């Protein structure tokens, strides 16, 4: 019996730098957190939306702009990220825990990227096409192994 498998990668990451002067609110850092495809792969082919859950001290801690949030702050925190897929069947979403780390005062900026390899087994033909269009690699597996 054959099964179809599609492997695709996404990147979660952030940049953070120390502000030249703290804001009136006391924010010492500027930062951007994002989800994207590697090597300019367009994940919008298979990703419906990305929801970022900022620390509760932020106004509107639940954010769902396209695939990034730009903010300022003064401390590091864990940031749950939900990636919703353009899929009518499971999985509809995956949740990742991301560690948003800010550089120490006087330090160089941070540019961090974490790569996630995702494997979808027997996706619908419609979702498989979206995954492949977004950079996914399809393969056919058999009882004897995987053939590419």
N, C-alpha and C positions, 0 to 999 in steps of 0.2 A: 504494500500500500504506500502510495506516495503522498508526501505533504509538501506544501509550499511554505517557505520561510523567507521573510524579508528582514534584512539587517539595515538599520539606519542609525546615524549618530546625531546627537544634539549636544550643544555646548551651553553650560551654565557658567556665568562668570560675572566679574565686577571690576571696576576701576575705582580707586579711591585716592584722594590727595588731601593734604593739609591746606586749609585756607590761609591766605596771606594774613588776613585779620579775621578774628572770630566775628560772627554775626551778632546783632543786638540780643538774639535769643541764646547766645552762648555756643552756637554750632561752630565746631572747629574743622570740620571736614566736608568736602563735596564728594559724592559718590554716585555711581550708576551701576545697577544690577541688570542683567539681561539673560535671555535665552535666545540662541541662534543656531543656525546650521554651520557645520565646519566648511571651510573653503568656499564661502559664499553660496552654499546650498540653500535653497529657498524653502524653509520649513513651513511657510504658510500654505504650501500645497497639502500638508497633512495635519497641521496644527491649527485648531480653531481659535484658541485663545490661551493665554498664560495668566495665572492669577498669583500675585505676590502677596504674602502676608507679612507686613512690616511689624516691627515692635509696637506694642500697644500704646506707647507714648506718642506715636505719630497721629496726626489728624488723618482720618480715613485710613486705618492700617491695611485694609483689604484693597489692593489695587489690581486692576486688570486692563492696563493700557496694552497696546499691541504686544510687545515682547520685551519691554524695558521700563525701568523706573529710575528717574533721576531725582536725587534728594540731597539733603545736607543733614549732618548730625554730629554727635560727639562720642559715640560708643559703638563697639562691635556687638553683633547679635546673631542668633540663628534665625533664618528666614525660610519658612516653608514656601515652596513653589509648586503650584499645580499646573500641569501641562494637559490641556484638553485636546483630544484628537477629533478630526473630521471622520469619525467612525460611528456607524449606526449600531455596532455590536461592541461587546467588551474586548479590549479595554477602551473605555471612553476617556479615561484620564490616568495619569501617573503623578504621584507626589514625590517631591525631592526635598530634602533638608539641606539648605545651603548656609554656609558659615560666612557671613559678611564681616570681614576683618578690616579694620581701619589701621593705617600706618601710625606709628608713634609720632608724636610732635617732633618736628625737625627731621623726620625720615623721608626717604624717597617715596613717590607714589606707588601704589600697588596696582598691578594688572594681572588678575587671576582668571584662569579658564579651567573648567573641569569638564571633561568629555564623558558623555554617557552613551554607551552602546545599547541600543534597544533591539530586541528581536520579536517580531510578530509572526506567529505560526498560524498558517491557514487563514490569512485575512480574506475578507470578501474581495472579489475581483476589483470592485470600485475603490476600496481602501488600498489595495495592493498597488493600483495604478497611481494613486496619490503619493504613496510612500516612495515609489520608484521615481516619480517626477521630482520629488524633494530630495533625491540623492540616495535613496535606499537601494540595496542590492538584493535581488530575488534569487533564490536557489531552490532546487527541488531535492528533497530528501527521500531516500528509500530505506528499506529494511537494512540494506547493505552499507548505508552511509549517505553522505551528502555529495551531490554532484552539482558543480557550478558551471 
